[in-house]
Amino acid sequence: TDLPVWGCASLVFITLVGLPGNAAVLWILGFRMRRNPFTVYILNLAGADFLFLSLQIVYSLVNLGSVFHSVSMSISNVLTTVWTFAYIAGLSILSTISTERCLSILCPIWYRCRRPRYTSAVICALLWALSLVLSILEGKYCGFLSRDPHYHWCRVLDLITATWLIFLCVLLSGSSLTLLTRLLCGSQRVPLTRLYVTIMLTVLVFLLCGLPFGMYWFLLIWVYHGVDVFPFLHLFTTVLSWVNSSANPIIYFFVGSFRRRQRGRTLKLVLQRALQDSPEAEGKVDLSSNQLPSPCLAAFR
């Protein structure tokens, strides 16, 4: 579905905010900070958002260019396949983040002392690979990457992809609700840290802005067999998906800056505070240790 000119222009404007923010997160976590098991997930999530926004802005520019010159449909189809890959990867990583933090509360001894050393990196690699395989197969059998679509296998892959997304959404919602319950209710409440606030806000933004896009593409389109159903809904969910991918760096800055008014703070320090997994300490942020007991810290180094 081609977006109207005003829709493309508004999406490009949103992306000009989200791309630099995600690029800054990638730079800081990738080259300026010592990574721990959790920041590996945040790094990969920023990578998925950056890829999604980059491809969407190229897709919009292609649509804008088609107003003046004819554009090959193969270009749009390839872009659709790749940003579908980025969307699935981002949702998979976010669901893993929420689930792992939930496990850290429910099974603290295992998480802190017996968690395998490279769990975060291995899980992210597997999620990227699975998302890529699903996207390529969808593109091949549904006509995005080939001129000979296979209707039966396209329907099967649509069903598999929709099932996987529904599973991820249920996992994300369930683990987030468990986290929220343990943070706010019960006699053994977990201390509220900036890290948990960051996770809850990120999940909330996704449920409000990112989930409608997935529901439209993988449920409505699968049911109605086409991308031209409800064109206004297509534009609306696309705008929301861009807001979702652009919002995470803003969340990090907001959480990291809250109640910290001093001058001279850097983006690195703000990001460290946003991912701080310990109760507030006067002027101290120790993200590299992730506040693990010393006997267990070696397991993550």
N, C-alpha and C positions, 0 to 999 in steps of 0.2 A: 504494500500500500504506500503510495507516494504521499508525503506530508505536504500540507499547504505551505506557501512561502513564509507566512507569518509564523507558522509552527516551527519551521526549520530555523528561522532567525531567533526565536525565543529559546530554542534548545541549544543553539550555538552559544548564546549569552550565558545560559546556566552552566554549560560545560567550561567556559572560560573561567568560571569560579572553581569548579571541581577539579579540573586537570592540574592546575598549579598546587592545590592543596594535597592531592594524592601524590603528586610528584615529590613534594616536600617530605611527606611521610615516608615514601620509598627511600629517599636520600638519607634521611636521619636514621631510620631503622636499619638500612642496609650498610651504611658506611660511617655513621657518626656515633652510634650507640652500641654497647655490648648487648647482644641478643640473649634472651632467655626463652624457655619453652613457649611462653604466651606471646611474646612479641614476634615470634616466628609466624604465628597465625595472623597477627595484625599486619605484618609485612606482606603476606600473601593476599590478604583481603584488600589491601591498598593496591596491590598489583592487579587484581581482578577488576576493581573499580576503575583504575586508570585505563586498562585495556577496553573495558566496556564503553567508557566515555569517549576514548579516542576513536573507536570504531563507529560509534553513533554520530560523532561530529563529521566523520568522513562520509557516512551514509547520508547525513543531512546536506552536506555540501554537494554530493552527487545529485540529490534531488533538486537542489537549487540550480545546479548546472543543467539539469534536464529541461529547465524552463527555456533555456536559450539554445541548447544543443542536444541532440539525441544521445542517450547514454545506453550502453549495452546492459541488458538485464542480468547478464552473468556477473557483473561487478556488484550489483545490489544483492544478488543471491549469495555470493561469497561473503560479503560483509554481514549478511543476516546470519549465516552459519557461524561465523567467528564470534559475533557478539552474543549469540545464543550460548556458545561455549563459555564466554566470560561470565554471563549471567548465572549459568548452572554452577560454575566454579565458585563464584562469590557466595551464592546461597549455601553451597556445601561447606565452605570454610566457616561461614558465620554460624551455621548449625553446629559444627564441631567445636567452635569457641564456647558457645553456650553450654553444650553438653559436657565439655571437659571441666569447665568451672563448676558445673553442678556435681560432677564426680569428685572434684577436689573438696567439696563440702560434705558429701555423703560418705566418701571413702578417703578421709584425709591421710591416714597412715600409708595406704597404698600409693596415693598420688604423690606424696612427698618423698617417700623412701624407696618404693619399688617400681616406680614408673620408668620404663626404658628410656635410655638417654636421648635417642634421636626420634622419639615418638612424633613430635610435632612436624619435623621435616619429612618423615616417611608418610604420615597421614596426608600432608599437603600435596606431596608428589602423587600419591594414589588418587586423591580427589581431582587434581588437575588432569591426570591421565584418563580417569573415568569420564570426566566432563568432555574431554577432547574426543574420546571414542564415541560417545553418544551423539555429539554434534556432527561428527564426520559421517556416521551412519545415517543420521537424519538427513543430512545434506545429500548424500548419495542416493538413497532410496526414495526421497521425497522430491527430487528434481532440482534441488538448489545447486548441487555440484555436478550434475550430469543431465544429459538431455533425454535420458531413458528412465523415468521414474517407475518404481514398482509399487503399485497401489497397496497390495497386501502387506509387504514388508514395511511400507511407510506407516500404515495403520498400527502394525505391531510395535514399531519403534516409538510412535507417538504415545501409545499406551504405556510402554516401558518408561519413557521419559516423564510422562505425567505422573505415573506411580512413584517414581523416584523423587520428584518435586513435592508431591503430597507427603511422602515419608519424611523428607527433610523439614517441611513446614510443621508437621506434627511433632517431630523431634525438637525443633527450635522452640515451639510454643510450650511444650511440656517441660523442657529443661529450664526455660526462662521463668515459667510459673513456679517451678520448684525453687529456683534461686530467690525469687521475690518472696516466696513464703518463708524461707529460712532467714531472709534478711529482715523481714518486718514482723513475723509472727513467731509464737512459740516461746518456751522458757529458755531454750538454748539458741538464741538468735546469733547469727554471724555478724561481727562488726562491719559496719558499712564503710567501704573504702572507695576511693576514686575509681578504681578498676571496675568495681561492680556497677557504679553509676554509669561509666562509659559503656559497659556491655548492655545494660538495660536500655539506655537511650538509643544505642545502635540497633538493637532488636526492635524497639518501638518504631523507629523511623522505617525500618525495613517492612514491618507488618503494615504500616500505613501507606508507604510509597513504593516499595519494591515488590511486594506480594501481588498487587493488582495486575502488574505487567505480566508476571508468570501465569496468573489465572487466565488472563485474556489469551495469551499466545498458546498455552498448552492445554487449556480446557475448552474455551469457547471455539477456538479455531479447529480443534480436533473434532468437536461435536458438529460444527456447521461446515466443515470441509472448505474453508477459505479464509483469506485474510481481509476480505472486503466487508465482513459483517461489522455493523456498528462502527463506522469510520471515526465518529467523534470519540468513542470509547478507546479506539486505537491511539489517537493523539493524546488523550487524557492520561492513559496508562504509560505512554512513552515519556511524557513530561515528568510524571511521578517517578519513573525509574531513573531518570537523569538526576532528579532531586535527591533520590536515595543514594546514588553513587557519589554525589557531590557533598553530601551532608556529613559523612564520617570525619573528615579533617576538621570541619567546623565543630563537631561534637568534642573531638580531642582538645581543641583550643579552648572551648568553653569550660570543660571540666577541669583542664589543667590550669586555667586562669582564675577559676572561681575562688574568691576570698584571698587572692594573692595580688596586691595592688602595687608592690614595689617595682621600681624602674629597673631597666637593664636586663629583664628576663629574655631568654632566647627561646626560639622554637623548640630546640632540643630539651630545654628544661621544662617547658610547658607540656611537651609530649611525655616526658618522664613522669610528671605529676599526674597526667591523665591516666597513665597505666600503673600507678602506684598501688600495690596490693598490700597495704598496711594502713592502720589508723594514722590520722594526722600526727606528725611529729614536728616540733618547732624547727622550721628551716632545714629539715633533713629529708632527703629523698634517696632511698637505696633501692633502685630498680634492678640492678644487676643481680642481687642475691635473691630477689623475689620473696624475701622474708622467709626463707626455708630454714628449718633447724639445721645446725652445723653438721650433724651426722648424715643428713640427707643431701646436703648441698653438693657434695662431690658427684652425686649421681647425675647432675645436670651440667657438669663441666667437661 
